[in-house]
């Protein structure tokens, strides 16, 4: 390839640029996509446009590339063409990072993709026959072409990113692209009873009540389901029983996912900032029997709150503390379900209000059910701020 355009210069875009340049490709870069004449001129002589996941498909520069017949790839598609390694891909609405890192522990493999290391960063840095476990978002999968993981895992499908995809069907279709290029030599790992998927892979199913080599260390029925998916995928990759058992017993989980930050005066403070949709927050609610002081809110992602409010009412929630753009709409539906709430507006105020009334044996849980972009850079920034505020309480 002589010339490529990389659109979007965050982590994956920079990694794509470096990988292409290392292979001798001339790389043009753009960090925005307004479609003015100067930007559209960048497409001249370009053989492929590599699009960062944060760039929507309807961006003018992307639309112009497609109109001119220029292929549009995600960074995942590019990296998979440059890497000789077998790839174990993990997607789903919730649990991707936990399952990816758990599989990394089971296989002794490098992990990459949606969180952490960009897949392109591993080009030339991993032995050719070594497994790579790759977390895959819908934004990355919507722009694949020949991407073909030897093992592909779908954890679950719940409404998410509807503001970007325009509806659940489009979101679902993007997720299922993980399977479309697989053939009979490959394996598709799916929730028990899940319907047909594209591709011709051999099918393996899992469920939360599967018999496992060991019980997972991390709490919650949803994490047992993640462990069952990881176990099925690891067995398909040829991992032995002892390695799977050891990983299940020792894997501590990952940051911002039911992360115990501290216990102060008998009150546990749990950071579940990665719960950026209602399905993830539901899983957090079901993970604990103790009374919960629940911090909810942020930027909505196109969900309605009626059913979720019913689930909050059915859980052991003492009070909900509402923050961000979703505070007002959440308050309406929670009010209908007689859930006690306070409109705290900001995270620091919500934590202070919860900490002032929480007693021994209770939990202050940040599980927002919303994106973070109204008040924070991302969910990690939100979780780090929660951790900092809790540490101040300890002081």
C-alpha positions in Angstrom: 0.0 0.0 0.0 1.5 3.3 -1.1 -0.8 5.9 0.6 -3.4 5.8 3.4 -5.4 8.4 5.3 -5.9 8.0 9.0 -8.9 9.9 10.3 -9.0 10.5 14.1 -5.7 10.8 16.0 -6.5 9.4 19.4 -4.8 6.2 20.7 -5.9 3.8 17.9 -5.3 6.4 15.1 -1.8 7.1 16.2 -1.2 3.3 16.5 -2.5 2.8 12.9 -0.3 5.6 11.6 2.8 4.1 13.2 2.1 0.6 11.9 1.5 1.9 8.4 4.6 4.0 8.3 6.7 1.2 9.7 5.6 -0.8 6.6 6.6 2.0 4.2 3.2 3.5 3.5 2.8 7.2 3.2 0.3 8.3 5.8 -1.9 11.4 5.7 -3.7 12.3 8.9 -6.7 14.3 9.8 -8.2 14.8 13.3 -11.6 16.1 12.2 -14.1 15.4 9.4 -15.9 18.6 8.5 -15.7 17.9 4.8 -14.3 21.2 3.6 -12.4 21.4 0.3 -9.0 21.3 1.9 -9.9 18.1 3.8 -11.5 16.4 0.9 -8.3 17.0 -1.1 -6.6 14.6 1.3 -8.4 11.7 -0.4 -6.4 12.2 -3.6 -4.3 9.1 -4.3 -5.4 7.4 -1.0 -5.9 3.6 -1.2 -7.6 3.2 2.2 -9.1 5.4 4.9 -8.5 4.1 8.4 -11.2 5.5 10.7 -10.9 5.8 14.4 -13.9 4.4 16.3 -15.0 7.8 17.6 -15.6 9.1 14.1 -19.2 8.4 12.9 -19.8 6.7 9.6 -21.7 9.7 8.2 -18.8 12.1 8.7 -18.3 14.0 5.4 -14.8 12.8 4.8 -15.9 9.2 5.3 -18.9 9.6 3.1 -16.7 11.1 0.4 -14.2 8.2 0.6 -17.0 5.7 0.1 -18.5 7.6 -2.8 -15.1 7.5 -4.5 -14.8 3.8 -3.9 -12.0 4.1 -1.3 -12.3 1.3 1.4 -13.0 2.5 4.9 -11.4 0.3 7.6 -11.3 0.3 11.3 -7.9 0.2 13.0 -8.9 -3.4 14.0 -9.2 -4.4 10.3 -5.8 -2.8 9.5 -4.1 -4.5 12.4 -5.5 -7.9 11.6 -4.1 -7.7 8.1 -0.6 -6.8 9.5 -0.6 -9.4 12.3 0.0 -13.1 11.6 -1.2 -14.1 15.1 -4.4 -16.0 16.0 -6.9 -13.6 17.4 -9.5 -14.3 20.1 -12.1 -11.5 19.7 -14.5 -10.6 22.5 -17.5 -8.4 22.1 -20.9 -7.7 23.7 -22.6 -4.9 25.4 -21.3 -5.5 28.9 -18.4 -7.5 30.4 -16.0 -7.1 27.5 -13.0 -5.8 29.4 -13.3 -8.2 32.3 -13.7 -11.2 30.0 -10.8 -10.0 27.8 -8.4 -9.6 30.7 -9.6 -12.9 32.3 -8.8 -14.7 29.0 -5.5 -13.0 28.8 -4.7 -14.5 32.2 -5.9 -17.9 31.1 -4.0 -17.9 27.9 -0.9 -16.0 29.1 -1.6 -13.7 26.2 -1.4 -10.1 25.3 -4.6 -8.2 25.3 -5.6 -5.2 23.1 -8.4 -3.5 21.4 -11.2 -1.3 22.8 -9.5 -0.6 26.1 -5.8 -0.3 26.8 -3.4 -1.2 24.0 -4.5 -0.6 20.4 -4.2 -3.8 18.3 -1.9 -2.1 15.8 0.6 -1.5 18.6 1.3 -5.2 18.8 2.5 -5.4 15.1 6.1 -6.7 15.3 5.9 -6.9 19.1 4.4 -10.4 19.6 5.7 -13.8 18.5 3.9 -14.8 15.3 2.2 -17.9 16.8 1.1 -16.3 20.1 -2.6 -15.7 20.8 -3.9 -12.1 21.1 -7.1 -11.5 23.0 -8.9 -8.4 21.5 -11.8 -6.5 23.0 -14.1 -5.2 20.2 -16.7 -2.5 20.3 -19.5 -2.0 17.9 -17.7 1.1 16.6 -14.7 -1.0 15.7 -16.6 -3.8 14.2 -18.9 -1.7 11.9 -15.8 -1.0 9.7 -14.3 -4.5 9.4 -13.9 -6.1 6.0 -11.9 -9.4 6.1 -11.3 -9.4 9.9 -11.5 -13.1 11.0 -10.9 -14.1 14.6 -10.1 -17.8 15.1 -12.3 -17.7 18.2 -15.1 -15.0 18.5 -17.0 -14.4 21.7 -20.3 -12.6 22.1 -21.1 -12.1 25.8 -24.6 -10.4 25.6 -26.6 -7.9 23.6 -28.5 -5.1 25.3 -29.6 -1.6 24.0 -26.5 0.7 23.9 -25.0 3.4 21.8 -28.4 3.9 20.2 -27.6 7.6 19.8 -24.7 6.6 17.4 -26.2 3.6 15.6 -29.8 5.0 15.3 -31.5 1.9 16.7 -31.0 -1.5 18.2 -31.0 -3.5 14.9 -28.0 -1.5 13.5 -26.2 -1.9 16.8 -26.8 -5.7 16.8 -25.7 -6.0 13.2 -22.4 -4.2 14.0 -21.7 -6.5 16.9 -22.5 -9.7 14.9 -19.9 -8.7 12.3 -17.3 -10.4 14.5 -18.6 -13.7 13.1 -19.2 -13.0 9.5 -15.8 -14.1 8.1 -15.3 -17.2 10.2 -15.4 -20.6 8.6 -15.6 -24.2 9.7 -12.1 -24.1 11.3 -13.1 -21.3 13.7 -15.2 -21.2 16.8 -18.1 -18.9 17.8 -18.8 -18.7 21.5 -22.4 -17.5 22.3 -24.9 -17.3 25.1 -27.0 -20.4 25.4 -30.0 -20.2 23.2 -28.8 -17.2 21.2 -30.1 -17.1 17.6 -28.3 -17.7 14.4 -25.2 -15.5 13.6 -23.3 -14.9 10.4 -20.4 -17.1 9.3 -19.8 -20.8 9.4 -17.9 -21.3 12.6 -18.4 -24.2 15.0 -20.7 -23.0 17.8 -20.1 -23.3 21.5 -22.6 -22.0 24.1 -22.2 -20.9 27.7 -24.4 -19.8 30.6 -24.0 -18.4 34.1 -25.0 -21.8 35.6 -22.3 -23.8 33.7 -20.0 -26.0 35.8 -16.7 -24.3 36.0 -13.2 -25.5 37.1 -13.3 -23.0 40.0 -15.6 -20.3 41.2 -14.5 -16.8 40.0 -13.0 -14.5 42.6 -14.9 -11.4 41.4 -18.5 -11.0 42.6 -21.8 -11.0 40.8 -23.8 -13.4 38.7 -22.8 -11.5 35.6 -19.2 -12.1 36.3 -19.9 -15.8 36.6 -21.4 -15.6 33.2 -18.3 -13.8 32.0 -16.2 -16.6 33.5 -18.3 -19.2 31.7 -17.7 -17.5 28.4 -14.0 -17.2 29.1 -13.8 -20.8 30.1 -15.5 -22.0 26.9 -13.2 -19.8 24.7 -10.0 -20.9 26.6 -10.9 -24.5 26.2 -11.4 -24.0 22.5 -7.9 -22.4 22.3 -6.5 -25.5 23.9 -5.8 -24.1 27.4 -5.5 -26.8 30.1 -7.8 -27.3 33.1 -5.2 -26.1 35.7 -4.5 -22.8 33.9 -8.2 -22.0 33.6 -8.8 -23.0 37.3 -5.9 -20.8 38.5 -7.0 -17.8 36.5 -10.6 -18.0 37.8 -9.4 -18.3 41.4 -6.9 -15.4 41.3 -8.1 -12.9 38.7 -9.0 -9.8 40.7 -11.1 -8.0 38.1 -10.3 -4.7 36.4 -10.6 -1.0 37.4 -13.9 0.8 37.3 -15.9 -2.5 37.3 -17.3 -3.3 40.7 -13.9 -2.1 42.1 -13.8 -1.9 45.8 -12.1 1.4 46.5 -12.1 1.4 50.3 -14.0 0.4 53.4 -14.4 3.3 55.8 -16.2 2.9 59.1 -17.8 -0.3 57.9 -19.1 1.3 54.6 -17.8 -0.1 51.3 -17.2 2.3 48.4 -17.5 0.6 45.0 -16.5 2.1 41.7 -18.5 0.7 38.8 -18.0 3.7 36.5 -17.8 1.5 33.4 -21.6 0.8 33.9 -22.4 3.3 31.1 -25.8 1.8 30.3 -28.8 0.5 32.3 -28.0 -3.2 31.6 -24.6 -2.9 33.2 -26.1 -1.0 36.2 -28.7 -3.8 36.6 -25.9 -6.3 37.0 -24.2 -4.2 39.6 -27.5 -3.9 41.6 -27.9 -7.7 41.6 -24.3 -8.3 42.7 -24.8 -7.2 46.3 -27.3 -8.1 49.1 -26.2 -5.1 51.3 -28.2 -1.8 51.3 -27.1 0.4 48.5 -26.6 4.2 48.2 -26.6 4.4 44.4 -25.0 7.2 42.4 -26.7 7.4 39.0 -26.5 9.7 36.0 -24.4 11.3 33.4 -25.1 11.7 29.7 -28.0 9.5 28.4 -27.4 7.2 25.5 -30.9 7.1 24.0 -32.4 4.7 26.6 -35.8 5.2 28.3 -35.7 4.8 32.1 -39.0 3.2 32.9 -38.0 -0.4 33.2 -34.7 0.5 34.8 -36.5 2.5 37.5 -38.5 -0.6 38.3 -35.3 -2.6 38.7 -33.9 0.0 41.0 -37.1 -0.1 43.0 -36.8 -3.9 43.3 -33.2 -3.7 44.5 -32.0 -2.9 48.0 -31.5 0.8 47.2 -31.7 3.1 50.2 -31.4 6.3 48.1 -30.4 7.2 44.6 -28.1 10.3 44.1 -28.6 11.7 40.6 -25.9 13.6 38.7 -25.4 15.1 35.2 -27.7 15.5 32.3 -29.7 12.5 33.1 -30.6 13.6 36.7 -34.0 15.2 35.8 -35.3 12.4 33.5 -34.1 9.8 36.0 -35.9 11.6 38.8 -39.2 11.4 37.0 -39.2 7.6 36.5 -37.6 6.9 39.9 -40.3 9.0 41.4 -43.0 7.0 39.7 -41.6 3.9 41.3 -41.3 5.6 44.8 -37.5 5.3 44.9 -36.0 7.8 47.3 -33.7 10.1 45.4 -31.7 13.4 45.7 -30.7 15.5 42.7 -27.0 15.9 43.6 -26.0 17.3 40.2 -22.2 16.6 40.7 -20.3 13.5 41.7 -18.5 15.2 44.6 -21.8 16.3 46.1 -23.4 12.9 45.5 -20.6 11.1 47.3 -20.6 13.6 50.2 -24.4 13.2 50.6 -24.2 9.4 50.5 -21.3 9.2 52.8 -23.0 11.4 55.4 -25.8 8.9 55.9 -24.4 5.4 54.9 -23.9 3.1 57.9 -21.8 0.0 58.6 -22.6 -2.9 56.3 -23.9 -0.6 53.6 -22.4 0.2 50.2 -22.0 3.5 48.3 -22.0 2.4 44.7 -21.2 4.5 41.7 -22.9 2.6 38.8 -24.1 5.5 36.7 -26.1 3.7 33.8 -25.0 6.6 31.6 -22.0 7.9 29.6 -19.6 10.3 31.3 -19.1 13.0 28.7 -21.2 15.7 30.2 -18.9 16.2 33.2 -15.8 13.9 32.5 -13.4 13.0 29.7 -14.5 9.4 29.8 -15.7 6.7 32.3 -12.1 6.2 33.5 -11.8 9.9 34.5 -15.2 9.6 36.3 -14.0 6.5 38.2 -10.6 8.1 39.0 -12.4 11.1 40.4 -14.7 8.9 42.5 -11.6 7.1 43.8 -9.9 10.4 44.7 -13.0 11.7 46.5 -13.2 8.4 48.5 -9.6 8.7 49.4 -10.2 12.2 50.7 -12.9 10.7 52.9 -10.4 8.3 54.3 -8.0 11.2 55.1 
